Amino acid sequence: MSSHREAPEISKDPVADSTDLYAFVSPDAPDTVTIIANYVPLQLPAGGPNFYEFGDDVSYEIHVANSGQPQADITYQFRFRTELQDPNTFLYNTGPITAIDSPSFNRRQYYSVARIDASGYHLLAENLPCPPCNVGPHSIPSYAPLTAAAIQTLPGGGQVFAGQRAEGFYVDLGSVFDLGDLRPFQTAFRFAPNSSGPTGVNGTAGLNVHTIALQVPITSLTRNGSMPTVVTDPAATIGVWTTASRQKVRVFDLAAGQDLDAGPFVQVSRLGNPLFNEVIVPIGQKDRWNSLPPAADGQFLGYVEHPELAGLLPYLYPGVFPNLGAYGAARADLVAILLTGIPNGIVGGFQNYTGPAYADMLRLNVAVPPTPTASASILGLLGGDAAGYPNGRRVFDDVTTIELRAVAGVTIPLVDPSYTPDGAAGAIYDIVDPAKTAVAALGMIGETYLGSFPYLGTPWDGFDNPSVTPVPMLGNP
């Protein structure tokens, strides 16, 4: 998964688990950048009576580097608080919720937004409301008005949203983590070849996530407040990552029946590029990686230069990846994609280089205009669409396929023209057939995705969830 349950310790703390990070020039407001940080993975829509929410005891942060160094030049900090309208009921809502301030909305969350930069700490807004979870059609007859009411304007331009949304990340979990049983050549698998069909199974279908979405002017994120228009301008690239932190001391108060937290905040989760901690970092280092800043990522360079999965593919699929198996050089292509950004001259007319320091950040060149949705490629830069991953990440980008193909060798010729990728490397796909690269082919706009802020669609409700299969009747009908 992108970063769902990616490390042993954070998998036990989903409220603080950074699951997905997106950053892109907003297609409907191209003078702004939208950054989306998701938490609380794999939410079953019917998960009541205690529905999902942000943690009041967690500090959620979005960090932006714009100086050519892997350091937070700008940080947006989000803190939440929960209020009960009636503590003497077990109900999340005591009747239909028709507005974000409906009296029947019992367990509510509010949050504050602050910006921290070279000039100090600035509280931008507080007491902003989160919408409720999408309980079901009787509890919430219409969800869209609640989303609209939860979109709040920020001083200085921009807008913010925090609340439940439909999970936008799609991945064939059963394929990827079943020893890398990849399509469409699963029949060549070394152990018990799989004869299942070529269609992937989306393991996150019908699930929800909690989203912090921020849309701000480009000039509020770039160095010196510039508005770069030339792709080769070094000031056009920003680095983005997200974190979650908890206070250092936690004591359980038996009398109160709750935790009491104290001390300074310490980082327990972070996310830059999708799948970095998931697939690149070994399991014995994953918890430690989550506690470190991107500036410390040089110590993980060897795992990027010689990724474990690239060595496994030739073994798992005998004869399918002969060129990859014979290639022993350090993977400079993956270092560029994941740790430094792509320098000018590697891909014609494109760069998102942030400097020589090794750091896992999602890098976005804000001078690259957004691609119209109807013609966008879910394969991003690999599909000839420079507005998509690894230039930032849009909500619909097929990052699993992109990264699997890169690890399998399709990007090696960018830095080593003598290398010929195996044909299989360019044929790997996860959910969507590679011939269907237009977003319109996914049939998701208006359902999983929206055409405007906050871009992720209405959360699924537990009553009508399409991923739920009815239980067969037992005995006689």
N, C-alpha and C positions, 0 to 999 in steps of 0.2 A: 504494500500500500504506500501511498505517498509519504505519510508519516503517522499512520494510525497504528498504535500499539508497537512502535518500532524498537523500543528498548524495554528490558525487563522491568525496571522500576516504574517508569512512567506509564506502562500498561496497567499498573495498579492504581493509577491516579488520573482517570480520564478527564476530570474537570480542568486539569492543567496541561493536558496533552495537546501540543500543537499538531494539527493534522494536515493542513494544507495552507500554502501561502501563494497568493496570486498578486501580480503587479503588472499593469498594462496602461498604455495611454487610452483614456476613455473613448470608446467609439462614438458616443453621442455628445461628448464634451471634450474635443481633442486638445484643448488647452489645459486639461487636467490629467492627473494620474490617479487611478484607482488601485488601492491596496486592500486585499482581503485576507484576513487571518482567521482560520477556522480552528475550533477546539471542540472537545467532547465528542469523540468519534463514535461511529456505528450505532446511532440512536435508533432504537425501534420506536416507530411512531406511537404505538399503543402502550408505551412504557409508563403507565400511571400506577398508583395515584400520585407518586412523586415524580413529576415530569422533569426533564433535563433543564439545567440552567448553568450560568457562569458561577464561578466560585467567589463568594464575598471575601475569601481569604487568599485570593490569588491576584498578583499584579501582572496584568497582560500588557505587553509592550510590542510596538512596531518600530524597528530601527532603520534608519536610512544613513548610508555613507555616501558622501559626495565630494570628498577631498582627495580621492585616489589612495586612501588608506582604509583598511578594514576596521574602522572604528565608527561608533555611533555619533555622527555629526548632528543628527536630529532623532529624537525619540518621541513617539506618541504613547502615552501611558493611559490605560483604562482600568478603573477600579469600580467594583459593583457592590451594591447593597440590596438586601431582600427585605420586603415588608409583607406582613400578613394582615389582611383586613379582618379576618375572623379566625382566631386560633382554635376555636372550639368545634371545628368541623374537619373531617378528613378530606374534604373536597378541594381540588385545585381551583375549581370555579363552582359557584353555587347556583349558576344559571347561565343562560346564553351570554357570551361576551360579544357585544356589538360595537364597542368602541374601546380604545386602549385604556380608558379610565372608567370602564363599566364597573358599577358597584359589585357585580358578581365575579369579577376577576380578583380572586382571593390572594394568591401568592404572586407578588409583583417584584420585578427587579428594576432598579434604576442604576445609572452609572455616571461617572465623570470622565472627562477627556482633558488631558494636559499635554502640552508640548514642551519638551526640554531641548534647548539648543545652546549655542555659545552665549546667548544673552541671558540664560537662566531658565527658571521654571515658570511656565505660563498656564494657568488654568483656563482652558478654552470654554468649557461648559460643564454643568453639573446637574444632577437630578433629571437626566434624560431617561425617558421610559423605554424599556424593552417590550416588544409584543409578547403575548402568551405563546406557549407551544400550541401546535395545531392539534387540539384534543380530538375533535370530531365534528361532524356537521350540526349536531344539536347544540354542542357547546359553543361552536364558532360558525355561525351560518355563512359568513363571508370573511375570508382571511385577508384579501388584498387591501381593504381599507385600513386594516391594522398595520400592515407593512408600510403603507403611505404615511400613516400617523407617526410611525417610529423613525422615519427618515428626518433627521434634524439638521438645520443649517448651522454652520460654524462661523465664528467671526473671522473676517479676513478672506472669506470665500471658501467654498467647499461644503461638504455634507458628510454625515456619519450615520451609521446604522449598527445596532447590536441586537441580535436575537436569532431565533431558530430559522434555518433555511433548508431547502432540499440539498442533499449531498450531490455535488457536481462532479466529484472525482469518480471515474469509472475504471475498473480493473478486474481482470479475471483472476481473483484470488486463488481459486482452486487450481488454476493452471500454474501461475507463477511460483507458488510455494509448495507445489507438489513436485519437488526436486527439479523445478524449471521445465515442466512439461509444456513446451511452447508450441503454439500453432504457427504455421499450418503443417509442420513436419513432425507432429507428435507420433506418427506411426514409425518413425526412425529412432525412437527413444530406446536407449540401451536396455533398460529393464522393463519387461512387460509392456511392449508398445501399446499405446492407447489408440483405439480405433474410433474414438468419438468423432463427431462431425467437426467441420471447420469453424463453426460459430462459437465465439467466446461467450462466457457466462459472467455477467456483471455482478460481482459479489457485493457491491454497495447499492444495488438497485432498491429503490423504495425506502432508503434510510435517510436520516436527517443529521444535521450538524449544527453547532452554534457558531455564528459568524460575527466578526467585527469587520465592518466595511468602512473604509475611509476614502473619500474623494476630495483631493485638494489641488490647487493650481500648481502647474509644473514649476512655476517660479518660486514656490514655497519650499521646494525640495532640492533644487540645483544649487551649486556653489555660486555665491554672490547674487542669487536671485535672477540668474540668467534664463533666457528662453531659447535654448539651442535649436537651430534649424538645420545645421549641417551634421550629418551622421558621424563624420570623422572628428568632430569637435570632442576633445576629452571630457569637457564639462557636460556632454550630453548623457553620459552614463552614470547611473546611480546604482548602489548596491542595497539590497533590502533583505532583512531577516526579522523573524519574530521570536519572542521568548515568553515564557511564563515563569514566575518566581513565587516562592513561598517563604514565609518567615522561618528563621533558622530553628526555633524552638517550638515544639508542639507538646502540650500537656493535656491529657484527658481529664476533665473535671467531672468526677463521678456524680456529684450532687446535681450539677446542672445538666449532665448527660450530653456534654459537647466538648469540643476541643477549645483550648485557650492557646493562642499563638503569641509569640513574643520574639524580639530580636530583629536583626537586620534581614532583609529579603535576600534569598539566594536563588539562583537560576536552577530550575529543574527540567526545563524543556526548551528546545529551540528548533528552528527550521529555516532553511534557505532554499537550496535546490530540492525538488522532490526526490525521494528515494535515496538520498545521500546516506543518512544514518541507517536506513532500512537495508540497503544492499551493499554499500561500499564498506562501512565500518564493521569490523568483526564484533560478535556478540559480547565478548569480554570487555570491549571498549565503549559500548553504546551508552551506558549510563554516564560514564565520564564525559563523553562527547557532549551529551545534553547539558552538562554543567559548565562548559567552556565557551568563551567568546570566539567568534570567527577568526580573530587574530592569532589564535593558538592552533589553527588547523594545519600548519606546516608539518606537525608531527604525524599527520595522517596521509601525507603525500604518497608514501609507498603503496597504500591501499588503492589510491586512484591510479597510480602508474601501472600497477599490476593487479587489477581487480579480480577477485576470486571467481566471479561469474564468467569472465572471459576465459579463464582456464578450465572451467567446468564444461562449457558448451562443447568443445571438441571431444571430450570424454563421453558426455551424455548422449551425443549424436554422432556415432562413428561415421566418418566419411562425409559428414555434412559441412563441417567447418575446417577443412584442411589448411587453408591459408591462415586462419586465426590461430590454429594450433601450432603452426610453425613460426609465428611472429613472437619474438622474445623481447623486442625493444620496449622501453618504458612508453606508456601511452600518453604522449604529449597532447594528443587531441582531447582526451578526457580531462587533463590538467587545465587546458584552456577553457573547456566548456564549464567545468565545475569549480575551479579554484582561482582563476585569474580573469576570466572573461576572454573573449576571442579578440586577439589583436587585429589592428588594421592590416589588410593585405592577405588574410587567410580566406575570407569569404568576400567576394567582390562587392564593393559598395556597402560593407557592413563592418561594425565593430561594437563590442560592448565591454571593452577592456577597462579594468579598474586599477591596474598596476601590477607589479611583479609579486606582491605579497600573496601568499596562498591563503585563501579564505573561502569557506562555503557561504556564498551570498547569491540571492537571485538578482541577476544583473539586468537592468533595463536601460536601453538607449532611447531616451524620450524624443529624439529627433526623427525616429522612424514613425511615420504616420500609421494609424490603425487601418487594418485591411477591412473593407466592407464585409460584414458577416456572411453574406451569401457566397462570397468567393474565398473566404478564409480557409486555410488548410489546417486540419487538426494535427498535422505533422509539423507545424511551425516552420522553423528554418530548414529542416530536412525536406519539407514539402515546397520549398521556394517562397515561403511566407515569412519575411523577416520581422513581422509584428508578433510572431508567436514564439513559444519556447524553443531555444533557451534565451531568447530576448524577452526577459520577463516571463510571464506565464498568464495566459488567458484561462477563463473558467472551463472552456471546452477543449483545450489542447490535450492531445493524447500523449501525455508525458511518459506513460509506461512503454508504449511502442517506441517513442523517440529514444528513450534511454536504453531500451533493450537493443535497438538497432545500432546505437552508438557503441555500446559495450561489445557488440558482436563484430564491430570493425568498419561500419560504413563511413565513419568520419576519419579514419586513419589517413586516407589519401590527402586530406587537407593539410597535413603536416609531413607526410611521407608519400610523395607521388609514385614511388616505386611499388607501393603495396596495392594489390588488387583484392577488394573485398570478396568474400565468398558470396555466391548468389543467394544463399539462405539468409545472410545478414540483412539484406534489403527486403526480404519477404516476411520477416517476423511481424506479427501483429497480435494485439491483445484482445480487444473486443470488436472493433470495427474493421471490416475488410479494407486493406490499404487502397483499393480502387475507389473507395467512397471517402474521399478526403474533404469534400465540402461539408461545412457544418450543417447545411440544409439536409444533407443525407442522413444525419443523425435523427432528424425529426424531433429535436429536443427544445428548440426555441419556443418559448411560451409555456414550457412544462418544467423541465429541469433548469433551464436558463431563461433569463429575461434579456431584453434588448437594451435595458437601461439600469441604472443603479437601483438596488444592490447586486444585480446581474444573476445571482443565484435565485432559483425559483421558489415558489410557495412551498413550505414544508409539507411533506406527506402527512395525512392524518391516519390514525390507527383504525378507523372504521372502514375507510375506503381504500386502504393501501393496496396498490395493484400487485405488490410482491407477495402478498399473503395468499396462500393456497388453502381453500376450505378443507377441513378434516372430513374424510369420508364417513358416512353413517356406519355405525357398527350394527351387526345383526340384520334383521329384516327391515326394509324401508317402512 
